[in-house]
Structures are given as structure tokens and as C-alpha cells.
Amino acid sequence: MWAIVAAVLSGAGLTGVLGLVGPENASPPMPGLDTPQGVAIAVGLTGLLLFVPALFGTIAVTGEYRHKTIGTTFLAVPRRGAVLGAKLFVYSVFGLVYGLLMALSSALALWSVTAVRGIELGASAGDLATILSRVALAAAIYTLLGVGIGALVRSQLVAVGIVLGYFYFLEPCS
């Protein structure tokens, strides 16, 4: 339930606020929503919150170590590779659904804002779909990254610190 709320707020929140304020009113001014660059920037802001699905993936694995339920999991399925493969599969689907919800809410916010402001959207539906599908795919990949870090680093606090450190120190450099 909270994942759905987080996905919708992550997608619609930043896009809607930037659209209502107007990117051209930012300091420094950005291209408006009537240009392809302005649309890409507005939708691209959802990428700032892609750490959320990564944290879901991290906590999903480290939570079992923290609450000591991993022993029961490995007793039920003694092959660790099979357990990790199942977690990777399930959380990749979760990350993709999360990303799709985030992308759809971002698109709805963008279309709503342009309708309220009375401007024409500067990107075609195909271009917007391409940008949004990349955001959804990135959410799935980052969820897998979180699961992997959680499997390697069993301490929940350390794993969350690594994920957040990656997003705020290493990701902006690339």
C-alpha cells in the first residue's frame, strides 16, 4: 500500500509542482513545458526519487536478516542461489510496476498541469512514452541493485547507507 502511495507521489509530486510553478520561472530559467527539453526535464525529475524502489529492494533482503527470518527461509529452500534468484525476480517485477505507476502518475500530472496552464505539451506522445518507459525500467534496475546490495551487506543500516550514498555521491558524478 505504501509503495503505491510512494510511487504516485514520486511521479506526480515533482512533475506537478515544477509544472505549476513553471520551469521558465525557476532560477536559472529552464525551458518551458511547451518545448521537448522542458518536458524531458520535468519528467526527468522523477529520477531524483529512484532511490525509493532501491530502498524497498534493500530492506526486503536485509529485513530478513534483521528479524532473523532468513533461517526459516533457508530451511524451507536450502539453496541460497534459488532464494536470491526468486527475490531478484519478484523484486524486478515490483520495481517495474513501481516505475510504471510513477511514470503514469507523472504523465497525468504533466497533462493536467498543461491543461490548467493552457499550454500545449512540447513533446509528442511517443517521445513522452519513451522517456517514461526509461524511468520505469530504471526503477526496476535500481530495485535489483537494492536487492543485490541487501544480499551482500546483511546489516540493514549499512546497506541503506550504501544505497543512499550511491545515489547522492556516485550517481550524480556519472
N, C-alpha and C positions, 0 to 999 in steps of 0.2 A: 504494500500500500504506500509506504513512504517512498519507495523507489519511483512509483508512478508520479507522485507529487513532486519529487526532486527533478524528474525528467521534464515534466511540463514547466516547472518554474525555471529550470536551467535553459530551456529552449525559448520560452516566451518572455521571460523576465528581461534579459539583457537586450534582446532584439526589440521588444516592445518599448522599453524605456528609451533606447537610442533612437528609435523611430519617432516617438512622440516628441522628444526634445529636438530632434533634427540633427543629423550628423554635420550639417553645414553650420550649426550653431556651436559646435564643440570648439575647444581651444587646444590645438590649432584646428581650423576647419577641415572637415573631411568631405569627400564627395557625397552629394545628396542621394537619396533613395531613388531618384529618377535616372541614376547612372548605374551601369553594371558594377563599377568599382564600389559604389556606395552600398549596393545590395550585398556584394561579397563581404564587405567589412561588417555590415550589420549582422549577417548570418554567421560570419566567422567568429564573432564574439562568443558564440556558444562553445567554441573550442577552449575558452578560458575555464570552463566548468567541466571539462572532460576528466578531471581528477576524481569526480564523484563516482562514476562507474568503476574506475580503477580502485577506489577505496572499498566499494562493495565487494569486488573480487578479492582484495587483500583480506578483508575482515571475514569473508566466507571461509577461508582456509585457516587463518590464524585463530579464529574463534573456536575452532575445534581443538586446537592445542591449548588455548587459554582455559576452556571449560572442561578439558580432559575427556572429550567425547571421541577423540581421534582413535583411542584404543579400541573402542567398540566398533568403529568404522573398519579398522584393520582386522578385527576379529571376524567381522561379517564377510569382508573381502580381503584376504590376506595378501593379495598382490598390490603393492603400492602404486605401481605403474597404471593399473586398471582404475584405481581410485582417482589418481591425479588426471588420467585421461577423461574420466567421466566428469570430474569437476571442470576441466577445461572445456568440454563440450557444452555442458549445461550453462556455464557462465558466459561462453561465447554467444549462445542464443540469448541469454539475459541481456548481455551488452548490446547486441544488435537490436533487440526490442526496445531497450532503454534509448538507444540512439535514434531509432525511428520515432519514438514518442517525442524526443527532444527536437528532432528535425521537423516533425509535423506541427508541433506547437510553435516553433519558430516561424514556420511558413504562415501559419494562421495569424500570428502576431504581426508579421510583416504586411500581409494583405489587409488586415484590419487597420493598421496604422496608415497605410497609404490611402485607404478609403476614407478614413477620418480626416486626414490632411488634404484630401482632394488632389493627390498627385498620382501620376502613372508610374508603376513599378518599372525600374530601369533595366530589368533582366527578363528574358523570356522564361516561360515555364520550364523549358528544357534545361536552360542554364541554372535555374534555381534548383531543379531536381538533382542536377549533377552535384552542386555544392552541398545540398542537404544529404545526399546519399554518401558523400565523403565524410560528413560529420557522423552519420550513423555507423559507418564502417570504422571510423576512428574510435567511437565509443566501444565497439566490440573488441577492437585490438587492445585498447587500454584496459578493458576488463580482464582480458587474458594476461596482460602484463601484471596486473594486480594479483591475479591467482598465482602466477609464477613466482612473484616476489614473496607472497604469503607462504608458498610451499618451501621456498629456500630459507626464509628467515621466519622461524617459528614464533618469535616474540611479536605480539600484536603491535605494541608501541613502536618497536624498532622498524617493523615492516611498514607501518603507516608513515613513519618519519622518512623512510627511504622513498616511498611513493610521492609524498608531498615535496620532498627535496628534489626529486627528479623533475616534477612539474614546475617548480618555481626557480630552480637553479640551472638545470641542464637543458630542459626543453626550450626555454627562450633563446638559448645560445645557438640552437640549430636552425 
